[in-house]
Amino acid sequence: MPELIADIEKDLSRDGCNLIRVLFVMSDRSALNSANRCFVYYYEEHENLQGKMYILENYRFVIDVTSTNVKKYRLTKEFVDLLLTS
């Protein structure tokens, strides 16, 4: 899943985004209402996106913190450090 990891790394590397730790996984036909800055990745842009998120979760790179019907994950410090130092 190099494309997804590259997208996350690119997003974290943008100016002012290195402290964002929340990402949502959803359809591009849905609307998101978030008071805080976050990243959003769409099922339509990444093949089997939910499966890739399960793999990242299994490696403890993300933590599922979903509280609504939209999947929400928190990036772990270890994952962010790995991406930003590579």
C-alpha positions in Angstrom: 0.0 0.0 0.0 2.8 2.5 -0.9 0.3 5.0 -2.4 -1.6 5.4 0.9 1.5 5.6 3.0 3.0 8.2 0.6 -0.2 10.2 0.8 -0.1 10.2 4.6 3.5 11.2 4.6 2.9 14.0 2.1 0.0 15.3 4.1 2.1 15.3 7.4 4.9 17.1 5.6 2.8 20.0 4.4 3.3 23.3 6.2 1.4 23.4 9.6 0.3 19.7 9.3 3.0 17.9 11.2 0.9 17.9 14.4 -2.3 16.6 12.9 -3.0 13.1 14.2 -6.6 12.4 13.2 -7.7 11.0 9.9 -11.1 10.0 8.5 -11.9 7.3 6.0 -15.0 7.9 4.0 -16.8 8.1 0.7 -16.2 11.2 -1.4 -20.0 11.5 -1.6 -20.2 12.1 2.1 -19.8 15.4 4.0 -17.6 15.7 7.0 -18.1 18.2 9.8 -15.0 18.4 12.0 -14.1 21.3 14.3 -10.4 20.3 14.3 -7.9 20.0 11.5 -7.7 16.4 10.2 -6.8 14.3 7.2 -9.4 12.7 5.0 -8.9 9.7 2.7 -11.5 8.5 0.3 -12.6 4.9 -0.6 -12.8 6.0 -4.2 -9.2 7.1 -4.3 -7.6 4.1 -2.6 -8.5 0.6 -3.6 -9.5 -1.5 -0.5 -8.9 1.4 1.8 -10.6 -0.1 4.8 -8.5 -3.2 4.5 -5.3 -1.1 4.4 -6.5 0.7 7.5 -7.0 -2.7 9.2 -3.4 -3.6 8.4 -2.1 -0.3 9.7 -4.1 -0.9 12.9 -2.7 -4.4 13.2 0.8 -3.0 13.2 -0.3 -0.4 15.7 0.4 2.5 13.4 -3.2 3.8 13.8 -5.8 3.5 16.5 -9.5 3.2 15.6 -11.3 6.0 17.6 -14.5 5.9 15.6 -17.5 7.3 17.5 -19.9 7.9 14.6 -20.7 6.2 11.4 -17.6 7.7 9.7 -14.4 5.7 10.4 -11.9 7.8 12.4 -8.3 6.9 13.3 -5.5 8.4 15.3 -2.0 8.2 14.0 0.5 6.9 16.6 3.6 8.8 17.5 5.7 5.8 16.2 4.1 5.9 12.8 4.4 9.7 12.4 8.1 9.5 13.5 8.7 6.8 11.0 7.1 8.8 8.2 8.7 12.1 9.0 12.2 10.7 9.5 12.3 8.5 6.4 
